[in-house]
Amino acid sequence: MTSYQSLSPIQPDGIPIFVAWHDLVIGASVFVPAVNLTKLRKQVTKEAERRGFIVVGWERIESGKLGMRFWRVL
């Protein structure tokens, strides 16, 4: 089980969203719902770079929710 201490929150709209970065292996993806997609992209990219990851992301609507899906590519 993952503790919240090992997770880093992303807060593009002021509501913390926790991403289990240690589970994001190369080729894995995560969808992060948000309205402020510019801020979301910057926050996720910054956190990924801090961990030595490279991610790519696309704006999407999934299950009726606006957000971005990010894939770890390295």
PyMOL commands that set and color helices and strands:
alter all, ss='L'
color gray80, all
select helices_A, chain A and resi 4-6+21-23+37-50
alter helices_A, ss='H'
color red, helices_A
select strands_A, chain A and resi 8-10+17-19+29-33+55-62+65-72
alter strands_A, ss='S'
color yellow, strands_A
deselect
rebuild
show_as cartoon
